Amino acid sequence: MAYTLQHLESHAAFEASFELMRVLRPHLTDLAAYVAQLQRQSAQGYRLLAAWEGEQVVGLAGYRPLENLLYGRFIYVDDLVVSPDLQRGGLGAQLLSTVRDEALQRGCDHFVLDTGLHMPLAQRFYFRQGLLARGMHFTQSLKPGSPQ
């Protein structure tokens, strides 16, 4: 199946991505808050690449260019999700490949993403895409009353 890949930039396009993003991020429940956050993130360099099948968003890759002392210039993939009924069909690989190509065009030194330790299928997928586990990601919630 051929999909149309397009970066989302408008309010309406962000809205069209909401239900699919909720597959990956089920804690997102408010459409207006989601669109507002995407607009803030976009102002910070975040880009959301969508795969369209007709009028429906069936895949998303959210990423941003960064630079630090560890990796130099790199692209960090924040979000990668494909409609559950289309998973294992190559669309996730196509989205990652497109973002990786952009990293190469930008002269980036690395292509980086995180995945949960509880997601062995995602880990195997990333290994097949040429990504290697290089460390562990540590986090601490700073919200009062939230679980660690």
URKAPE-V465668 format. One record per pair of residues at least 24 apart in sequence whose ideal C-beta (glycine too) atoms are under 8 Angstrom apart, sorted by sequence separation. I is the first residue (numbers start at 1). J is the second residue. If there is no record, write none. Layout:
I | J
I | J
This chain:
11 | 35
14 | 38
58 | 82
59 | 83
75 | 99
14 | 39
58 | 83
75 | 100
59 | 86
75 | 102
11 | 39
58 | 86
75 | 103
74 | 103
8 | 38
17 | 48
48 | 79
51 | 82
75 | 106
46 | 78
59 | 91
97 | 129
9 | 42
17 | 50
58 | 91
59 | 92
73 | 106
75 | 108
80 | 113
92 | 125
96 | 129
14 | 48
16 | 50
61 | 95
73 | 107
74 | 108
77 | 111
59 | 94
60 | 95
61 | 96
73 | 108
74 | 109
75 | 110
77 | 112
78 | 113
93 | 128
24 | 60
59 | 95
63 | 99
72 | 108
73 | 109
74 | 110
75 | 111
76 | 112
77 | 113
93 | 129
13 | 50
20 | 57
61 | 98
72 | 109
73 | 110
74 | 111
75 | 112
76 | 113
20 | 58
61 | 99
65 | 103
71 | 109
72 | 110
74 | 112
20 | 59
21 | 60
71 | 110
7 | 47
8 | 48
17 | 57
20 | 60
51 | 91
7 | 48
8 | 49
16 | 57
65 | 106
71 | 112
7 | 49
8 | 50
6 | 49
7 | 50
17 | 60
51 | 94
65 | 108
5 | 49
6 | 50
51 | 95
5 | 50
5 | 51
6 | 52
49 | 95
4 | 51
5 | 52
3 | 51
4 | 52
3 | 52
4 | 53
49 | 98
3 | 53
49 | 99
1 | 53
25 | 79
3 | 58
24 | 79
3 | 59
24 | 80
24 | 81
21 | 79
23 | 81
21 | 81
23 | 83
20 | 81
23 | 84
20 | 83
1 | 86
1 | 89
3 | 91
5 | 94
5 | 95
3 | 94
5 | 98
